[in-house]
């Protein structure tokens, strides 16, 4: 590696490809463990391994290259049926695959190999020796395992290494060797031909750094902002003076609007990736966790092709890992307990994704022990989240498991294991403008449904005005907005509420919430009703300013997030910055108010 | 006179390396294909390809299958092929050379090695 630099770009490409190859390795191992020896599975992994070896060599990652080389040898032997596919074997291979993954990730972070993989290599060497001893029939001559012995030479000696030296071809004159004997087809086809899927993602594609797509989307956002402004001006002009020119201007503006909408859709589309990128890690995770806990679990994946913005793909992995872990740890019972309950010894977890209009729904369903609502209730009262005499519908009650400090270990019928804080999951999902709901039948199973927006970048918002300031409320959370008279407001339990049809909706005065000067002489008498599941909260504002597509600009985490009830900011056509509300904060506030009987929701701080 | 090189490999990393190694090499144009089938398409689309750098281990259509197809087309027979091989598949390299490839370089290779072999082979042609 002396005559070129390992640039960050090369590292990125290497890492991306290596991850795909390693994912393939995990899948091949899982398939072999589950289904037994399948020559197609073995043949399918040889290609990716070989490429990974070559690429690692090109990057100068010799330890990784050598390890993959051994792994190839092992798979050759597995393919020949020379290896007994046993649990200990898979444990060794899975451990090796994990070590390899770590080594690759580390090498890319540190721009050079850190982990030698020597110990792991020794494990494979021992394995290969065992195999060779068991099959002494001369087939022990594995492909050359000593690496580094045949470094490529200068062109002068392009003879192939060692074996069959009579076929040396050293760049002879073109004419003489033009028509060598073409080998029979079966001979050349013997080289593995892995599934077409493995490569389909590569063909006729262009590599673009994601930050460029972010930039592009930002530009589109700006364009849409100015388009809106242009549109407003055009309309004003048309009202003041008609005429042919004005009409033409309006029509041109409309065309710009149509094209920019298409442009926006196209850019969004480019940013979309199949959710497979998130799901593909789970078969391995579930296998390892189930093994640790002596459980038998089948994970079924559905809708892996469902596409969602890459920014969401990057963020949703962790919460999903949390939830899948939760299902394995606390949902699915041990085989013995399942049999005792009249279930199959093997538990099932279904992880599925589907698109529904502007959202993606991710479902995690298990046929485990379910959640005991009575236990949730006790716990909620214990923790002061619920008054002892307060009744809540089961659906809302269950939602309390997402509160902070609510250990699920104590509420599932199966008391084993440690609790995983679902509050962390809820926060991550809400940061993505998503929702999560839970349904459960004790003894039968639990279903979590996560609803995510297709994109984080542009949302439809309702603009509201309070104390001379404008805020944007994500339209997805707005159930309705209405005008009310001061006399309609009733104070219940020290809290202002509004009766809307047959529902009591608690109110939040936005001016007081944000500590704004209350403008006298202008009564705040519009309520924007937000919905989250079955819950409702009414935001009291002075005026409604209409709907608009807004481009979300991230705020510094120090001044945004659920604690401050701000999700971000956007720039208006006239250059003003408008803050976007984080709707979740108002429900968090309500929950706390319910628990502590506060007259007014605090900023949900410290939650 | 070297004008167009067709690089056939299923790894984006290797294509990026070719770009680094060959972009300013004698002002030649680099054309990329991710497998043998794509390479045949590129040969049909692009006129005057003077050299092919060929990986063996590729999905869809591997390097040996590609070589076989290449030899059947009189229009392409004269285009010199360099096999880019990876340790452990020596027998495939040998087979490729028997099938008409003019030489080989083994991964990991350096720019100088690739340049050297290209010089030698194109000079001979």
Boltz contact constraints between the chains, C-beta under 6 A:
constraints:
  - contact:
      token1: [A, 3]
      token2: [B, 110]
      max_distance: 6.0
  - contact:
      token1: [A, 3]
      token2: [B, 111]
      max_distance: 6.0
  - contact:
      token1: [A, 3]
      token2: [B, 112]
      max_distance: 6.0
  - contact:
      token1: [A, 4]
      token2: [B, 20]
      max_distance: 6.0
  - contact:
      token1: [A, 10]
      token2: [B, 16]
      max_distance: 6.0
  - contact:
      token1: [A, 13]
      token2: [B, 12]
      max_distance: 6.0
  - contact:
      token1: [A, 13]
      token2: [B, 13]
      max_distance: 6.0
  - contact:
      token1: [A, 13]
      token2: [B, 16]
      max_distance: 6.0
  - contact:
      token1: [A, 14]
      token2: [B, 13]
      max_distance: 6.0
  - contact:
      token1: [A, 17]
      token2: [B, 11]
      max_distance: 6.0
  - contact:
      token1: [A, 17]
      token2: [B, 13]
      max_distance: 6.0
  - contact:
      token1: [A, 47]
      token2: [B, 57]
      max_distance: 6.0
  - contact:
      token1: [A, 47]
      token2: [B, 59]
      max_distance: 6.0
  - contact:
      token1: [A, 50]
      token2: [B, 57]
      max_distance: 6.0
  - contact:
      token1: [A, 50]
      token2: [B, 86]
      max_distance: 6.0
  - contact:
      token1: [A, 51]
      token2: [B, 11]
      max_distance: 6.0
  - contact:
      token1: [A, 53]
      token2: [B, 86]
      max_distance: 6.0
  - contact:
      token1: [A, 54]
      token2: [B, 86]
      max_distance: 6.0
  - contact:
      token1: [A, 54]
      token2: [B, 107]
      max_distance: 6.0
  - contact:
      token1: [A, 55]
      token2: [B, 11]
      max_distance: 6.0
  - contact:
      token1: [A, 55]
      token2: [B, 13]
      max_distance: 6.0
  - contact:
      token1: [A, 57]
      token2: [B, 107]
      max_distance: 6.0
  - contact:
      token1: [A, 57]
      token2: [B, 108]
      max_distance: 6.0
  - contact:
      token1: [A, 58]
      token2: [B, 107]
      max_distance: 6.0
  - contact:
      token1: [A, 58]
      token2: [B, 108]
      max_distance: 6.0
  - contact:
      token1: [A, 69]
      token2: [B, 88]
      max_distance: 6.0
  - contact:
      token1: [A, 143]
      token2: [B, 88]
      max_distance: 6.0
  - contact:
      token1: [A, 152]
      token2: [B, 105]
      max_distance: 6.0
  - contact:
      token1: [A, 152]
      token2: [B, 106]
      max_distance: 6.0
  - contact:
      token1: [A, 152]
      token2: [B, 109]
      max_distance: 6.0
  - contact:
      token1: [A, 152]
      token2: [B, 113]
      max_distance: 6.0
  - contact:
      token1: [A, 154]
      token2: [B, 116]
      max_distance: 6.0
  - contact:
      token1: [A, 155]
      token2: [B, 116]
      max_distance: 6.0
  - contact:
      token1: [A, 155]
      token2: [B, 117]
      max_distance: 6.0
  - contact:
      token1: [A, 155]
      token2: [B, 120]
      max_distance: 6.0
  - contact:
      token1: [A, 158]
      token2: [B, 103]
      max_distance: 6.0
  - contact:
      token1: [A, 158]
      token2: [B, 104]
      max_distance: 6.0
  - contact:
      token1: [A, 160]
      token2: [B, 90]
      max_distance: 6.0
  - contact:
      token1: [A, 160]
      token2: [B, 93]
      max_distance: 6.0
  - contact:
      token1: [A, 160]
      token2: [B, 94]
      max_distance: 6.0
  - contact:
      token1: [A, 161]
      token2: [B, 90]
      max_distance: 6.0
  - contact:
      token1: [A, 164]
      token2: [B, 94]
      max_distance: 6.0
  - contact:
      token1: [A, 167]
      token2: [B, 94]
      max_distance: 6.0
  - contact:
      token1: [A, 169]
      token2: [B, 97]
      max_distance: 6.0
  - contact:
      token1: [A, 171]
      token2: [B, 102]
      max_distance: 6.0
  - contact:
      token1: [A, 171]
      token2: [B, 103]
      max_distance: 6.0
  - contact:
      token1: [A, 171]
      token2: [B, 120]
      max_distance: 6.0
  - contact:
      token1: [A, 171]
      token2: [B, 121]
      max_distance: 6.0
  - contact:
      token1: [A, 171]
      token2: [B, 124]
      max_distance: 6.0
  - contact:
      token1: [A, 173]
      token2: [B, 124]
      max_distance: 6.0
  - contact:
      token1: [A, 174]
      token2: [B, 124]
      max_distance: 6.0
  - contact:
      token1: [A, 174]
      token2: [B, 125]
      max_distance: 6.0
  - contact:
      token1: [A, 180]
      token2: [B, 98]
      max_distance: 6.0
  - contact:
      token1: [A, 180]
      token2: [B, 100]
      max_distance: 6.0
  - contact:
      token1: [A, 182]
      token2: [B, 71]
      max_distance: 6.0
  - contact:
      token1: [A, 188]
      token2: [B, 64]
      max_distance: 6.0
  - contact:
      token1: [A, 188]
      token2: [B, 68]
      max_distance: 6.0
  - contact:
      token1: [A, 191]
      token2: [B, 62]
      max_distance: 6.0
  - contact:
      token1: [A, 191]
      token2: [B, 64]
      max_distance: 6.0
  - contact:
      token1: [A, 194]
      token2: [B, 59]
      max_distance: 6.0
  - contact:
      token1: [A, 196]
      token2: [B, 60]
      max_distance: 6.0
  - contact:
      token1: [A, 198]
      token2: [B, 59]
      max_distance: 6.0
  - contact:
      token1: [A, 199]
      token2: [B, 10]
      max_distance: 6.0
  - contact:
      token1: [A, 199]
      token2: [B, 34]
      max_distance: 6.0
  - contact:
      token1: [A, 199]
      token2: [B, 59]
      max_distance: 6.0
  - contact:
      token1: [A, 199]
      token2: [B, 60]
      max_distance: 6.0
  - contact:
      token1: [A, 202]
      token2: [B, 34]
      max_distance: 6.0
  - contact:
      token1: [A, 203]
      token2: [B, 34]
      max_distance: 6.0
